[in-house]
Amino acid sequence: QVQILESGGGLVQAGGSLRLSCTASGSGLEIRDVGWYRQAPGRQRELVGALSRGEFTNSPDSMSGRFTISRDNAKNTVYLQMNSLKPEDTAVYSCNAEIDDCSGWTCTSYGNYWGQGTQVTVSP
């Protein structure tokens, strides 16, 4: 059984920075690919950025350079570093992870899982 947990959200002033964490817990389970999404009230969920095979996917924020994704494999954690935050960045940020079961000789696909999300609020 896998559990995906996000943390690091909070209140920050415009221009500030936050680092969100996405951690997968479960014996033998590892994050293969991850996408960070956000959803503001009354708006559809949108992709913020993703890391797949060590490469970033296209997204407005990732292309702008304000947001970057990194990972710590030892901690089974993926980070979303958000700089130069704007009020329009206010949203619930969620981690979506493709999980591999690496308990055997090879890693096999385990499933796709979402965390509960963490609130990011950027004040003017």
C-alpha positions in Angstrom: 0.0 0.0 0.0 1.3 3.4 -1.0 0.7 6.7 0.6 1.4 10.0 -1.1 1.9 13.0 1.1 2.5 16.7 0.2 3.9 19.2 2.5 5.5 22.7 2.5 2.5 24.8 1.6 1.5 27.9 3.5 1.2 31.7 3.3 3.8 33.7 1.5 4.0 37.2 0.2 4.3 38.0 -3.5 7.8 37.6 -4.7 8.6 35.0 -2.0 9.5 31.3 -2.3 8.2 28.0 -1.2 9.4 24.4 -1.5 6.8 21.7 -1.6 7.6 18.1 -1.0 5.9 15.0 -2.3 6.8 11.8 -0.5 5.8 8.3 -1.3 5.7 5.8 1.6 5.5 2.1 1.1 7.8 -0.9 1.3 9.7 -1.4 -1.9 7.7 1.4 -3.6 9.5 4.2 -5.5 8.4 7.2 -7.4 9.1 6.8 -11.1 7.5 9.8 -12.6 5.8 12.7 -10.9 3.6 15.7 -11.9 2.7 18.7 -9.8 -0.8 20.1 -10.4 -2.7 22.9 -8.9 -6.3 23.8 -8.7 -7.8 27.2 -7.7 -11.4 27.5 -6.6 -13.7 27.5 -9.5 -11.0 26.6 -11.9 -9.8 23.3 -13.5 -6.8 21.5 -12.3 -3.7 22.3 -14.4 -0.3 20.9 -14.7 2.4 23.0 -13.1 5.4 20.8 -14.0 6.5 17.2 -14.2 9.6 15.2 -14.0 9.8 12.1 -16.1 13.0 10.1 -16.6 14.9 13.0 -15.1 13.5 15.5 -17.6 11.1 18.3 -17.2 7.9 18.4 -19.2 6.5 21.5 -20.8 4.4 23.8 -18.7 4.1 27.6 -18.5 5.7 27.8 -15.1 8.5 25.4 -15.8 9.3 27.2 -19.0 9.3 30.6 -17.2 11.9 29.2 -14.9 10.0 30.2 -11.7 9.3 26.6 -10.8 11.7 23.7 -10.8 11.4 20.1 -9.8 14.1 18.0 -8.1 14.2 14.7 -6.3 15.9 12.9 -3.5 15.8 9.2 -4.3 17.2 8.2 -0.9 14.2 9.9 0.8 11.8 8.9 -2.0 10.8 12.6 -2.2 10.2 15.0 -5.0 10.4 18.7 -4.5 8.7 21.6 -6.2 10.7 24.8 -5.8 8.6 27.8 -6.4 10.2 31.2 -6.7 8.9 34.7 -7.4 5.4 33.7 -6.4 2.4 35.7 -7.5 -1.1 36.0 -6.1 -2.4 34.0 -9.1 -0.3 31.1 -8.0 -2.7 30.6 -5.0 -4.1 27.1 -5.3 -4.1 23.7 -3.8 -1.0 21.9 -5.1 -1.1 18.2 -5.6 1.4 15.5 -6.4 0.6 12.8 -8.9 3.0 10.0 -8.9 3.6 6.9 -11.0 4.8 4.3 -8.5 7.0 1.4 -9.2 7.3 -1.7 -7.1 11.0 -2.3 -6.8 10.9 -5.1 -4.2 11.7 -7.8 -6.7 14.5 -8.3 -9.1 13.1 -5.6 -11.4 10.8 -2.6 -10.9 7.3 -3.1 -12.1 4.5 -0.7 -12.5 2.5 -0.4 -9.3 0.0 2.3 -10.1 -0.8 6.0 -10.3 -1.6 7.9 -7.1 -2.6 11.3 -5.9 -1.8 13.1 -2.7 -4.4 15.1 -0.8 -2.8 18.4 -1.7 -1.3 21.3 0.2 -2.6 24.8 0.2 -0.4 27.6 -1.2 -1.6 31.2 -0.6 0.3 34.1 -2.0 -0.7 37.5 -0.6 -0.4 40.7 -2.7 
